[in-house]
Amino acid sequence: MRRALVVTLTAAAVVGGSAGQAEAKWKWSHRVTISGQFVNHWSVTDPGPCGTNGDGTVTVSFKNKKAIHTFVNRIPGTNQWILVGLYFGQTTFLPPQQAIASVTTVDNTAATNKPDYLDSCDAIDKSRCGTKQLRKPRVSVGGLDAKRLKFDLVTDNFRDIGCQIGTVERFSDVDFFNRKQPKLEITMPSFRSFKRRHTVTVTGTSHDVKSFPDLDATVTNDVTRTVTVTFTKR
């Protein structure tokens, strides 16, 4: 509640007047659209008998479900960007928004290194690979500092799909990126130019390659995350 009140008072300061006056005169400054992609080109090497060897790809594409109406400004007295939305009838920092997200999994692996005492190695089940919709995804974007926003995509665990996915299980996999909150950072233009321009499109991207032991195997993940955010004046 205190957080919502702080933002309401902030909005009032920006608009000019009391919090009650701000509510009465409230007008969104921008319409926001968000889209992006997560791609993990992974490979696995297992030298053991009938070990899994080969590669695969996990591709997640997402976009916000409907246009996001928000008030974009700077917090008075600071250099931090602020995105304000309406949530349960109150103005507050922009809450996570509904999104549409699909995941496509490709598994090119095979069980190899057949020992002499076996006629063949068991085939790897790939029946659940392909394209599926993720349940109830959310996109989250907000201020980080004077130059950047931060973004995150919240979805089900990719492993629940049932196809091999490497060892990265979510868009922001804490174990993989080895950061407490690995939200994707987005560089913004100067605040003055942002206020002047009718449409502003900004992007964020990251690329990480890491290998992890997985029982007797080694799994390498080559992950690229991208997001595009477009602000259009109302």
Phi, psi and omega in degrees: 000318181298322181296316179297321180295319179300316181291322178299317178293323176299314179299321179297320179294323180290314182288322181104118181117189183281172178298321179296319178295323180297318180298320183292326185259009189303134178214123179296142181268330186217157167252133188241133171239145184227134175212161179177189185206148173237127179229125175240108171270105186248158177217153181227139178231119179228107183283356183288169178302128182055033180289153178279125180223143179137203183217177178193177182219138171243122179236121177245123177247138185214159173201156178291146188291322178215163183303140180259124178261126186212164173251119184251127181199190172251144175293124181306134179083001179228177175249027184259134174292150177222133174241119185250139176227180179252123186222118183052041175080005180235148173280134183204171173306139188306116181285165175305142185249148178298144181222169170244128182218133176241150177235132177243124181244135178234129181237111180256016185279166176210155175277117184238186181061051181295124177285159184295335184277001177243145175287324180197163175269148178296137178291148178279130181286117180241018186294338183259007175282163182128206183252131179220158175272138176276144184277129172048052177289154178226139172252141183229127178221139182195175182289143175246307177201201185292338186243348190223153165253169175234146184228149174211150174242124180251123181216179170298163173294127180302332183294338180294344181296324178104354176260156176296139186226012189080214180237016175255118192257347181212166178305313177248082181275108186299319182294324183286311185276350172059038174228154184297313179225085186281059177286141182291131183266140183235122180280131181258157173286179176298149183297325180296314180291328178297319180292329183281324189278142180287319180231131178233124176244125181234152182229156172225145180210151175215153180220124181225139175232122179213151178245146181225143172287141178221092189058239181272356185258168171237127181248127177251131179245129176242098192250129172240128177241132179224149174214142176237128180239126179244126176255125178237126181296140178277000000 
